[in-house]
Amino acid sequence: MTEGSVVISPTAWRRADIREALRARDAAAILRFAQHQTGASQSRLAAAIGIGQGRVNELFNGKREVVRLDLFERIADGLNMPDAARMLLGLAPATARQADDLDELAEATSTVARTYHSQIGAAREIRQLAGGARELDLLAVRGLGLLGLNDSLLRAAVSVRLTPLAIRVLIVDADSEAAARRAAEIGESAAAFAVSVRLAEHKLAELAATPGLVLAAYRYSTLPTWRLIGLDETMFVSTFDEEWEGHASPTYRVDVATGGALYRGFRRMFQEMTETAERFI
């Protein structure tokens, strides 16, 4: 038990509603749960977590959201969160905090942290993480729905930055056979599909001029299969198929602490693709 932490019954952490809040990383719901279970004041919770009472009040009232992993760690420690709850939150167990222990944990637990019916279900969480991320990796076909257009999933989150952000983007080569095959799969002409890919390239070049962003973009020439959004130590992975676009695919969240070989495999694949693709930005 961390000194100064509040004490909550381990059984209470197994409730369905709090398990859902942990999976969603809903800090407000977690703090309200802690207050209900213990009767602790906001000042007491703030002292246990190690942040100001004013900030806790903002979290309670939905005026601020938690996106940084280190703050989730402080919340978990301050609430004396059991390991099962920590892992639902996407954190390593308290009993495996050293680097060697984390390596062993990753090898032993190749699991998906959460599954969503489609990208829509994960959109809020993705945007929250993007707001505080230091690194963003994208593997897409065109990337227009992710980053290319002004109303795309991540454009607003990366366009106004308080901290620097390094972005790596992989999109299909507009002139490749793979692009023509994907166009045929989704019922578009190869020419129209290529135009949309070049539009994505143009929009990425515009984004690269945004202060605070360091953007590198690459063209790959293999048939699109995986769609990946990497935000620091969390990935959201979906697939491309003849019958659906990537945003319509079931989406899987994979974290470094609990994703094990699955996380490492996707990280290795992305790194290899950037090293073998053609960089154009």
FENRA-V559296 format. One record per residue. N is the residue number from 1. RES is the residue in three letters. PSI is psi in whole degrees, 0 to 359 (none if undefined). BURIAL is # if it has 9 or more other ideal C-beta (glycine too) atoms within 8 Angstrom, else .. D_LAST is the distance of its C-alpha to the last C-alpha in Angstrom with 1 decimal. Layout:
BEGIN
n:res:psi:burial:d_last
N:RES:PSI:BURIAL:D_LAST
N:RES:PSI:BURIAL:D_LAST
END
This chain:
BEGIN
n:res:psi:burial:d_last
1:MET:132:.:49.2
2:THR:136:.:47.2
3:GLU:131:.:49.6
4:GLY:356:.:49.8
5:SER:157:#:48.2
6:VAL:157:#:49.8
7:VAL:122:.:51.5
8:ILE:139:#:50.9
9:SER:132:.:52.7
10:PRO:329:.:50.6
11:THR:323:.:52.1
12:ALA:328:#:50.6
13:TRP:348:#:47.1
14:ARG:356:.:47.8
15:ARG:145:.:48.3
16:ALA:320:.:46.2
17:ASP:321:.:45.0
18:ILE:329:#:43.8
19:ARG:320:#:42.2
20:GLU:320:.:40.2
21:ALA:322:#:39.3
22:LEU:315:#:38.1
23:ARG:323:#:35.9
24:ALA:356:.:34.4
25:ARG:47:#:34.2
26:ASP:91:.:36.3
27:ALA:322:#:37.4
28:ALA:315:#:39.8
29:ALA:322:#:41.7
30:ILE:317:#:41.8
31:LEU:321:#:43.3
32:ARG:321:#:45.8
33:PHE:314:#:46.8
34:ALA:319:#:47.4
35:GLN:318:#:49.5
36:HIS:320:.:51.5
37:GLN:328:#:52.3
38:THR:342:#:53.3
39:GLY:10:.:54.3
40:ALA:143:#:52.2
41:SER:167:.:51.4
42:GLN:325:#:47.9
43:SER:320:.:48.8
44:ARG:318:#:49.8
45:LEU:319:#:46.6
46:ALA:318:#:44.5
47:ALA:322:.:46.5
48:ALA:321:#:46.0
49:ILE:330:#:42.3
50:GLY:32:.:42.0
51:ILE:170:.:40.5
52:GLY:150:.:42.2
53:GLN:325:.:44.5
54:GLY:321:.:42.8
55:ARG:322:#:39.5
56:VAL:319:#:41.5
57:ASN:320:#:43.1
58:GLU:322:#:39.8
59:LEU:316:#:38.8
60:PHE:319:#:42.2
61:ASN:6:.:41.8
62:GLY:16:.:38.2
63:LYS:348:.:37.0
64:ARG:146:.:34.5
65:GLU:152:.:32.8
66:VAL:126:#:32.0
67:VAL:342:.:28.5
68:ARG:134:.:28.5
69:LEU:323:#:29.8
70:ASP:329:.:31.9
71:LEU:323:#:33.8
72:PHE:323:#:34.6
73:GLU:317:#:35.9
74:ARG:321:#:38.2
75:ILE:315:#:39.4
76:ALA:317:#:40.2
77:ASP:316:#:42.0
78:GLY:331:#:43.9
79:LEU:7:#:45.1
80:ASN:46:#:46.1
81:MET:130:#:44.0
82:PRO:161:.:45.2
83:ASP:321:.:42.8
84:ALA:320:.:42.7
85:ALA:320:#:41.6
86:ARG:319:#:39.0
87:MET:326:#:37.4
88:LEU:329:#:37.4
89:LEU:352:#:35.5
90:GLY:16:#:32.9
91:LEU:160:#:34.3
92:ALA:151:#:35.9
93:PRO:149:#:39.7
94:ALA:337:#:41.4
95:THR:359:.:43.1
96:ALA:66:#:39.9
97:ARG:343:.:38.0
98:GLN:157:.:37.8
99:ALA:316:.:34.9
100:ASP:319:.:37.2
101:ASP:321:#:38.6
102:LEU:321:#:35.2
103:ASP:316:.:34.3
104:GLU:321:#:37.7
105:LEU:315:#:37.2
106:ALA:321:#:33.8
107:GLU:327:.:35.5
108:ALA:341:.:38.4
109:THR:80:#:36.8
110:SER:83:.:34.2
111:THR:158:.:34.4
112:VAL:127:#:32.5
113:ALA:325:#:32.9
114:ARG:150:.:33.1
115:THR:136:.:32.9
116:TYR:148:#:32.1
117:HIS:324:.:33.2
118:SER:182:#:29.8
119:GLN:329:#:26.8
120:ILE:319:.:29.0
121:GLY:333:.:31.2
122:ALA:355:#:28.4
123:ALA:313:#:26.6
124:ARG:316:.:28.5
125:GLU:320:#:28.0
126:ILE:315:#:24.3
127:ARG:321:#:23.9
128:GLN:312:#:26.3
129:LEU:323:#:24.4
130:ALA:327:#:21.1
131:GLY:330:#:22.8
132:GLY:7:.:23.5
133:ALA:153:#:20.9
134:ARG:333:.:19.1
135:GLU:139:#:16.6
136:LEU:123:#:15.3
137:ASP:132:#:14.3
138:LEU:129:#:14.1
139:LEU:115:#:15.0
140:ALA:184:#:15.8
141:VAL:297:#:16.3
142:ARG:328:#:14.8
143:GLY:9:#:14.6
144:LEU:320:#:16.2
145:GLY:345:#:19.1
146:LEU:314:#:17.4
147:LEU:338:#:14.6
148:GLY:322:#:13.8
149:LEU:159:.:17.2
150:ASN:331:.:19.0
151:ASP:18:.:21.8
152:SER:170:#:19.8
153:LEU:318:#:20.9
154:LEU:356:#:18.6
155:ARG:312:#:17.2
156:ALA:322:.:20.2
157:ALA:331:.:20.3
158:VAL:346:#:16.9
159:SER:331:.:17.1
160:VAL:107:.:20.3
161:ARG:138:#:20.2
162:LEU:338:.:23.0
163:THR:154:.:21.2
164:PRO:152:.:17.7
165:LEU:127:#:15.5
166:ALA:125:#:12.9
167:ILE:134:#:10.9
168:ARG:128:#:9.7
169:VAL:133:#:9.4
170:LEU:121:#:10.7
171:ILE:163:#:11.7
172:VAL:148:#:13.9
173:ASP:120:#:13.3
174:ALA:331:#:15.0
175:ASP:5:.:17.0
176:SER:159:#:18.2
177:GLU:326:.:21.8
178:ALA:321:#:20.8
179:ALA:318:#:19.4
180:ALA:321:#:22.7
181:ARG:318:#:24.7
182:ARG:322:#:23.2
183:ALA:316:#:23.9
184:ALA:322:#:27.4
185:GLU:323:.:27.9
186:ILE:10:.:27.3
187:GLY:25:.:29.1
188:GLU:156:#:26.5
189:SER:152:.:26.3
190:ALA:323:#:23.5
191:ALA:314:.:22.7
192:ALA:321:#:22.6
193:PHE:316:#:20.5
194:ALA:322:#:17.9
195:VAL:319:#:17.9
196:SER:326:#:17.3
197:VAL:319:#:14.3
198:ARG:328:#:12.8
199:LEU:318:#:13.9
200:ALA:318:#:12.0
201:GLU:317:#:8.7
202:HIS:317:.:10.1
203:LYS:326:#:11.3
204:LEU:321:#:8.2
205:ALA:321:#:6.8
206:GLU:315:.:10.4
207:LEU:328:#:10.6
208:ALA:340:#:8.0
209:ALA:359:.:10.7
210:THR:130:#:13.4
211:PRO:138:.:15.5
212:GLY:351:.:15.8
213:LEU:139:#:12.5
214:VAL:104:.:10.1
215:LEU:130:#:7.2
216:ALA:132:#:5.2
217:ALA:145:#:5.0
218:TYR:152:#:7.1
219:ARG:129:#:9.8
220:TYR:162:#:13.3
221:SER:29:#:16.5
222:THR:158:.:19.4
223:LEU:125:.:21.5
224:PRO:129:#:20.3
225:THR:309:.:22.9
226:TRP:144:#:21.8
227:ARG:126:#:20.1
228:LEU:133:#:19.3
229:ILE:111:#:18.8
230:GLY:123:#:19.0
231:LEU:100:#:20.1
232:ASP:250:#:21.1
233:GLU:21:.:24.1
234:THR:137:#:24.5
235:MET:145:#:23.1
236:PHE:118:#:23.8
237:VAL:135:#:24.0
238:SER:185:#:25.0
239:THR:160:#:25.1
240:PHE:141:#:24.6
241:ASP:169:.:27.7
242:GLU:334:.:29.4
243:GLU:355:.:31.3
244:TRP:157:.:28.8
245:GLU:166:.:25.3
246:GLY:323:#:23.6
247:HIS:339:#:24.6
248:ALA:351:.:28.2
249:SER:150:#:28.4
250:PRO:141:.:30.3
251:THR:135:#:28.0
252:TYR:130:#:28.7
253:ARG:129:#:28.1
254:VAL:122:#:27.9
255:ASP:153:#:28.3
256:VAL:323:.:28.1
257:ALA:330:#:31.7
258:THR:357:#:33.2
259:GLY:341:#:30.8
260:GLY:226:#:31.8
261:ALA:329:#:30.8
262:LEU:313:#:29.0
263:TYR:313:#:26.6
264:ARG:323:#:26.1
265:GLY:316:.:25.6
266:PHE:321:#:22.8
267:ARG:318:#:21.1
268:ARG:317:.:21.6
269:MET:314:#:20.3
270:PHE:316:#:17.0
271:GLN:317:.:16.6
272:GLU:321:.:17.6
273:MET:321:#:15.2
274:THR:328:#:12.1
275:GLU:338:.:13.9
276:THR:351:.:14.7
277:ALA:171:#:11.9
278:GLU:121:.:9.4
279:ARG:132:.:5.9
280:PHE:350:.:3.8
281:ILE:none:#:0.0
END
